[in-house]
Amino acid sequence: MDPNKRRFTLGRQSSMAPADHEGSNSVASLPEQLGTAMQLLFEASNGNIDGIKQLIGQGVDVNVADFDDRTALHVAACEGHVEVVKLLVENGANVNARDRWGSTPLLDAKHYSNKEVCDFLQRVGAKVPEVSKRVPMQVANPADVPEYEVNPKDLNFMKNTAEFSMYRVAKWHGIQVFVKEIPLDLSNQPQIVASFRAELALLQKLRHPNIVQFLGAVTQSTPMRIILEFCEGGDLHFYLRKKGQLDVGKAVVFALDIARGLNYIHEWKPEAIMHRNLKPRNILRDRVGRLKVADFHLGQILKEDDLPASDAKDLFDTSRHYMAPEILRGDAFDKSVDVYSFSMILYQMVEGCLPFEGKNIFDEVVKNNNRPSFKMKSKRYPDGLRDGEKLCLIPSASGCPQTWTL
């Protein structure tokens, strides 16, 4: 393990850490084989001004953090070392830095009743974030804890998640997994909690080679998390950014993977499921290169004669290149919007560029009913592929074909 990315367990711990996350007593001497980052946290814990000055003089970043994203300022605030806090702030320490549980140096100082530290931090701009320890899905009776519940202590988080920007990567019982996490400061917002519940309910039902596999969840403590199978190839967005235009054969293989996953949820009984936010970031690649549809936080069960309207402003701007006109207009829509999004992804894979790249999406799609122009020569497309893609890209998604025909 990187010596700079250990968990710092000496002394007082984060004010927002779980009750079972306890630190040990401070020691008088510096443990061996600590990286410089951990040395800084150690000296902050012991209130050693000279040791901290020496490390800063050696170029150690005062904002460096341990495995739990705790900085030296967090540690000093917990212990009530006022002069250390002042020294760190004078050297550029972030007074509003958050650890993995959402706690800040000011919250830690308040939790341990270190008034002088609190007063100083507030004078230099520290703010109290809106956080709460209430767990929205916590049950009163232990017998009611869901079977899928995962003990957060069993999740060993890793830091290298650059290719998996939506997910954290962890080791869980010896295997790598993806972890989707709700930030603490959002965990009590009704819309966020409702979205989490809905995605959790959907994922428990789905079992298909082209749908990311649900493994478990953390619902009885915060932060709440969903644990999914690890797809080491990252997401399709990352892959396309790296590869650019794909060979047509590869694009067709990928398209079939996506279509199979979509058809599975669209044919779900007794009621179909639509994704509503299909885009390359929400499609993952496993170890053998197979694509899997993921991220069902906007997924919705379709009931007959109950086609919901949507406000596109609630969705991420990056989604709009793949959104059907009905969603962008806020009209009623059905599962055909997923087929429209599918065709936009296929277009990007084959053409090597975003649909309507550099153009105003609302003007092109909503006002003018346009579809993206084909730049590649017709002969490069296999028979029927270009015609099928055109059919999916008609101005109204409701006219798109069903997924089983793709």
Secondary structure, 3 states (H helix, E strand, C coil): CCHHHCCCCECCCCCCCCCCCCCECCCCCCCCCCCHHHHHHHHHHHCCHHHHHHHHHCCCCCCCECCCCCEHHHHHHHHCCHHHHHHHHHCCCCCCCCCCCCCCHHHHHHHCCCHHHHHHHHHCCCCCCCCCCCCCCCCCCHHHCCCCECCHHHEEEECCCCCCCCCEEEEECCEEEEEEECCHHHCCCHHHHHHHHHHHHHHHHCCCCCECCEEEEECCCCCCEEEEECCCCCEHHHHHHHHCCCCHHHHHHHHHHHHHHHHHHHCCCCCCEECCCCCHHHEEECCCCCEEECCCCCCEECECCECCCCCHHHCCHHHHHHCCHHHHHCCCCCCHHHHHHHHHHHHHHHHCCCCCCCCCHHHHHHHCCCCCCCCCCHHHCCCCHHHHHHHHCCCCHHHCCCHHHC
